[in-house]
Amino acid sequence: MKKLLLSLVMLAFGANLMSATDYVLFSKDNYSTLEWTGDANGWKTTVKVNNKTFTIESKKSKSTTNLVKPTDLIKVYKSSDLIISSTDVTMKQVTITGTSGYAAEQSVSSPWTISADGLVTTLKNETGANDVTFTASASQFRVANLVVSDEIGSTPVITYTKVSSIAQCKALATDTKVEVAFPMTVAFVNKSNIFATDAAGDFIQLYGSNKYESNSIIPAGWKGNYKLYNDYTPEIEPEALPESTEKGNFTAKAVDADKITVDLVNNVILIKNVTFAAETPSAKENFTGTVGSTSLSFRNNYTIPGVAAGVYDVTVVVTIFNKEPSLYVINYAAAGAGVEGVAVDENVPVVYYNMQGVKVENPDRGGIYIRVQGNKAVKVAL
């Protein structure tokens, strides 16, 4: 009996010796503690895990793009290298988790082998080595998680949370993998930035390559990573977006100027009767407009043509800048029946602005100003 017990103990001891040890070198939990040194040609950091020392190094190599200092992601540009090394651990497996849209075909130094499954790339070496060089051979690769093991094991399984509405998605913790089980309607799209709404009227931003247009219906049944971008903006980074085969009919809801808060982030809304005392910019610039006594901060982030001073109904995307609403203009439309057709209450005081949009208390004769009375604004020469 004693021999049997001893044998079982030895077997258990042997099994423990053979079990793999995983070392998490880079993740959302430790990236802010890492100290990187380097420049546009490469960046390097040392990581200590379980009293073992590792080095992560990015090298420009044959890339034509200057490297940037890693933050919450390590950006491995096309034709650049990522080198993982350790004098303490003989590595046999390296598991790299990429991000949506940035996990394309890669290559690895021999005798390592490489395989990919969705966002996860696994590097293996049966005999083990103290270093491995990983190259972005096809396009940019963004590393969100990096795990080294001293034994070959199974590839981590990604767990997805199924969501049936935007509200359910926004209730999740940032960096949660989601399976989107409901359709959305595109309210506005600009390149990789998609602002979409669901049946409940909630909005979220999707960030990824697409061929959508406003009113496109995004079918259910795709996966991505939900995150609270910059701690304020809810968005999903899709692994891949499905094609749209249907059209919806989105209409921006009118919101009173004094009711616009950061809670409306990602919403596409209509603001009526906005007065612009000066011509609005056509370049990417910030500017202001007013509705009554409420001043609003606008930005021409999508470089649409500016308009002359006047009163407009403005369609915008609500974003956040410095913890305050910043309104990205999508469209201007003449308010009501148009600037010339807006009725003016003669009892409303007249206010003058110069051509730079600065209020003028006592306009000079011979000058050119914007004369604002109620909802009507016209250019005048005194």
VENRAMO-V874483 format. One record per residue. N is the residue number from 1. RES is the residue in three letters. OMEGA is omega in whole degrees, -180 to 180 (NA if undefined). D_LAST is the distance of its C-alpha to the last C-alpha in Angstrom with 2 decimals. Layout:
# VENRAMO-V874483
[[N;RES;OMEGA;D_LAST] [N;RES;OMEGA;D_LAST]]
This chain:
# VENRAMO-V874483
[[1;MET;179;111.40] [2;LYS;179;110.30] [3;LYS;180;110.14] [4;LEU;179;107.98] [5;LEU;179;105.56] [6;LEU;179;105.46] [7;SER;180;104.76] [8;LEU;178;101.89] [9;VAL;-180;100.42] [10;MET;177;100.71] [11;LEU;180;99.08] [12;ALA;179;96.19] [13;PHE;179;95.92] [14;GLY;179;95.95] [15;ALA;179;93.31] [16;ASN;178;91.05] [17;LEU;-176;91.57] [18;MET;-176;90.48] [19;SER;-176;87.44] [20;ALA;172;84.06] [21;THR;179;81.69] [22;ASP;179;77.99] [23;TYR;179;75.54] [24;VAL;-176;71.85] [25;LEU;-175;70.09] [26;PHE;180;66.49] [27;SER;179;64.90] [28;LYS;-178;62.03] [29;ASP;-176;64.18] [30;ASN;-173;64.71] [31;TYR;-177;62.00] [32;SER;-180;60.00] [33;THR;-176;63.11] [34;LEU;178;63.70] [35;GLU;-178;62.89] [36;TRP;173;62.03] [37;THR;178;62.28] [38;GLY;-179;61.32] [39;ASP;-176;58.53] [40;ALA;180;57.22] [41;ASN;180;60.82] [42;GLY;180;62.33] [43;TRP;-174;62.43] [44;LYS;175;65.50] [45;THR;177;66.53] [46;THR;-178;69.82] [47;VAL;175;70.67] [48;LYS;179;73.61] [49;VAL;-180;75.01] [50;ASN;179;78.35] [51;ASN;175;79.17] [52;LYS;-176;78.77] [53;THR;179;76.34] [54;PHE;175;74.22] [55;THR;172;71.67] [56;ILE;-177;68.72] [57;GLU;173;67.26] [58;SER;-179;64.64] [59;LYS;-179;64.91] [60;LYS;178;62.59] [61;SER;-178;65.67] [62;LYS;-179;64.70] [63;SER;176;61.27] [64;THR;-179;58.25] [65;THR;177;55.99] [66;ASN;-179;55.72] [67;LEU;178;57.16] [68;VAL;180;55.17] [69;LYS;-180;56.64] [70;PRO;173;58.10] [71;THR;176;56.66] [72;ASP;177;57.65] [73;LEU;170;58.53] [74;ILE;-178;60.36] [75;LYS;179;58.63] [76;VAL;-176;61.29] [77;TYR;-180;59.48] [78;LYS;180;61.23] [79;SER;173;64.10] [80;SER;-173;63.92] [81;ASP;169;66.78] [82;LEU;-175;67.40] [83;ILE;176;70.60] [84;ILE;-178;72.40] [85;SER;177;75.38] [86;SER;174;77.77] [87;THR;-177;80.93] [88;ASP;-173;81.98] [89;VAL;171;81.82] [90;THR;-173;83.26] [91;MET;176;80.64] [92;LYS;178;81.75] [93;GLN;175;78.71] [94;VAL;180;74.96] [95;THR;-177;72.68] [96;ILE;176;69.01] [97;THR;180;66.51] [98;GLY;178;63.36] [99;THR;-177;60.08] [100;SER;179;58.82] [101;GLY;-178;57.94] [102;TYR;179;59.38] [103;ALA;-176;63.13] [104;ALA;-175;64.08] [105;GLU;-180;67.32] [106;GLN;176;68.53] [107;SER;-176;71.60] [108;VAL;-178;73.92] [109;SER;178;76.38] [110;SER;9;80.05] [111;PRO;178;82.30] [112;TRP;174;79.66] [113;THR;-175;78.92] [114;ILE;174;75.68] [115;SER;-177;74.90] [116;ALA;176;71.75] [117;ASP;-177;71.26] [118;GLY;-178;67.66] [119;LEU;-173;65.81] [120;VAL;175;69.04] [121;THR;-178;70.63] [122;THR;177;74.16] [123;LEU;-178;75.89] [124;LYS;178;79.69] [125;ASN;-174;82.45] [126;GLU;-177;86.02] [127;THR;179;87.41] [128;GLY;180;84.46] [129;ALA;179;82.53] [130;ASN;177;80.65] [131;ASP;177;77.54] [132;VAL;179;75.67] [133;THR;-177;72.83] [134;PHE;-174;70.48] [135;THR;174;68.26] [136;ALA;-172;65.20] [137;SER;-174;66.56] [138;ALA;-180;64.42] [139;SER;-179;61.00] [140;GLN;177;59.46] [141;PHE;180;61.43] [142;ARG;-177;60.07] [143;VAL;177;62.75] [144;ALA;-177;62.24] [145;ASN;-177;65.88] [146;LEU;-177;68.79] [147;VAL;178;72.39] [148;VAL;177;75.52] [149;SER;178;79.07] [150;ASP;174;82.49] [151;GLU;177;83.96] [152;ILE;180;82.97] [153;GLY;-179;82.03] [154;SER;177;80.09] [155;THR;180;76.40] [156;PRO;179;74.31] [157;VAL;179;73.38] [158;ILE;179;69.72] [159;THR;-180;69.39] [160;TYR;175;66.54] [161;THR;-180;65.24] [162;LYS;179;64.63] [163;VAL;-177;61.39] [164;SER;178;60.59] [165;SER;176;56.93] [166;ILE;179;53.97] [167;ALA;177;54.57] [168;GLN;-179;58.13] [169;CYS;-177;56.94] [170;LYS;178;54.39] [171;ALA;-177;57.19] [172;LEU;175;59.18] [173;ALA;178;59.37] [174;THR;-178;57.38] [175;ASP;173;59.34] [176;THR;176;61.34] [177;LYS;-176;62.65] [178;VAL;169;61.82] [179;GLU;-175;63.00] [180;VAL;-174;60.26] [181;ALA;180;62.03] [182;PHE;179;59.11] [183;PRO;175;56.61] [184;MET;175;52.87] [185;THR;179;49.89] [186;VAL;177;47.39] [187;ALA;179;43.90] [188;PHE;178;42.31] [189;VAL;175;43.80] [190;ASN;-177;42.50] [191;LYS;-177;45.34] [192;SER;-179;47.82] [193;ASN;-177;45.69] [194;ILE;177;46.59] [195;PHE;-171;45.23] [196;ALA;-179;47.78] [197;THR;180;48.53] [198;ASP;-176;51.81] [199;ALA;-179;52.97] [200;ALA;-180;52.08] [201;GLY;176;48.42] [202;ASP;-177;48.75] [203;PHE;173;47.22] [204;ILE;177;48.56] [205;GLN;173;47.74] [206;LEU;-179;50.34] [207;TYR;180;50.35] [208;GLY;179;52.37] [209;SER;-176;52.74] [210;ASN;176;52.25] [211;LYS;-176;51.45] [212;TYR;172;49.66] [213;GLU;174;46.61] [214;SER;-178;44.61] [215;ASN;174;46.99] [216;SER;174;50.10] [217;ILE;176;52.94] [218;ILE;-177;54.60] [219;PRO;174;58.28] [220;ALA;171;60.30] [221;GLY;176;63.04] [222;TRP;-173;61.58] [223;LYS;179;61.80] [224;GLY;-178;59.60] [225;ASN;178;58.79] [226;TYR;178;56.62] [227;LYS;175;54.72] [228;LEU;-174;52.01] [229;TYR;-179;49.84] [230;ASN;178;48.50] [231;ASP;-176;49.96] [232;TYR;-169;47.17] [233;THR;178;46.91] [234;PRO;178;49.83] [235;GLU;175;50.82] [236;ILE;172;53.87] [237;GLU;-177;54.96] [238;PRO;170;57.10] [239;GLU;174;60.28] [240;ALA;-180;59.52] [241;LEU;180;57.35] [242;PRO;176;58.93] [243;GLU;177;57.64] [244;SER;180;55.64] [245;THR;-179;57.16] [246;GLU;176;55.16] [247;LYS;175;51.58] [248;GLY;-180;50.07] [249;ASN;-178;46.94] [250;PHE;174;44.67] [251;THR;-179;41.57] [252;ALA;-180;39.31] [253;LYS;178;39.41] [254;ALA;180;36.22] [255;VAL;178;36.04] [256;ASP;-175;33.85] [257;ALA;-178;31.65] [258;ASP;179;33.41] [259;LYS;-178;36.78] [260;ILE;180;36.33] [261;THR;180;38.86] [262;VAL;178;41.06] [263;ASP;180;43.71] [264;LEU;-179;41.87] [265;VAL;-178;42.41] [266;ASN;179;43.08] [267;ASN;170;41.75] [268;VAL;-172;39.58] [269;ILE;177;37.22] [270;LEU;176;34.21] [271;ILE;-175;31.24] [272;LYS;172;29.13] [273;ASN;176;25.49] [274;VAL;178;24.42] [275;THR;173;20.72] [276;PHE;-176;19.69] [277;ALA;179;16.38] [278;ALA;177;16.78] [279;GLU;-179;18.90] [280;THR;-175;22.53] [281;PRO;174;25.04] [282;SER;178;27.69] [283;ALA;178;30.04] [284;LYS;-178;32.16] [285;GLU;174;29.69] [286;ASN;177;28.97] [287;PHE;-177;25.67] [288;THR;174;24.68] [289;GLY;-179;23.57] [290;THR;169;23.64] [291;VAL;-173;25.29] [292;GLY;-180;24.58] [293;SER;-178;25.60] [294;THR;177;27.68] [295;SER;-177;26.59] [296;LEU;179;28.42] [297;SER;-179;29.44] [298;PHE;173;29.43] [299;ARG;176;30.95] [300;ASN;-175;30.99] [301;ASN;-178;34.70] [302;TYR;175;35.59] [303;THR;173;32.95] [304;ILE;-178;31.58] [305;PRO;177;28.48] [306;GLY;180;25.21] [307;VAL;179;22.58] [308;ALA;176;18.81] [309;ALA;-179;16.93] [310;GLY;-179;17.92] [311;VAL;-173;20.88] [312;TYR;164;24.35] [313;ASP;-170;28.03] [314;VAL;174;29.45] [315;THR;-174;33.13] [316;VAL;166;34.35] [317;VAL;179;37.56] [318;VAL;175;37.98] [319;THR;-178;39.25] [320;ILE;175;39.84] [321;PHE;-177;38.52] [322;ASN;176;39.48] [323;LYS;179;40.95] [324;GLU;178;37.65] [325;PRO;172;36.43] [326;SER;-169;34.69] [327;LEU;179;33.43] [328;TYR;-175;34.10] [329;VAL;175;31.95] [330;ILE;-174;34.01] [331;ASN;171;31.67] [332;TYR;172;28.21] [333;ALA;179;28.00] [334;ALA;-177;25.18] [335;ALA;176;25.59] [336;GLY;-179;27.41] [337;ALA;-178;26.61] [338;GLY;-175;23.80] [339;VAL;-176;20.15] [340;GLU;-175;19.28] [341;GLY;-178;22.42] [342;VAL;180;22.13] [343;ALA;-178;22.30] [344;VAL;174;19.88] [345;ASP;-175;21.35] [346;GLU;-179;19.13] [347;ASN;179;20.92] [348;VAL;-177;19.70] [349;PRO;178;17.14] [350;VAL;177;13.67] [351;VAL;180;13.46] [352;TYR;175;10.83] [353;TYR;174;12.34] [354;ASN;-174;11.78] [355;MET;175;13.36] [356;GLN;177;16.68] [357;GLY;-180;16.71] [358;VAL;-180;16.64] [359;LYS;-178;15.42] [360;VAL;-178;12.91] [361;GLU;-177;13.83] [362;ASN;-178;11.38] [363;PRO;180;8.08] [364;ASP;174;7.32] [365;ARG;180;5.00] [366;GLY;180;5.05] [367;GLY;178;5.74] [368;ILE;-174;6.55] [369;TYR;170;7.82] [370;ILE;-179;10.42] [371;ARG;-177;10.16] [372;VAL;175;13.87] [373;GLN;-175;15.72] [374;GLY;-179;19.47] [375;ASN;-175;20.46] [376;LYS;178;17.34] [377;ALA;179;14.83] [378;VAL;175;12.23] [379;LYS;-178;9.94] [380;VAL;173;6.32] [381;ALA;-177;3.82] [382;LEU;NA;0.00]]
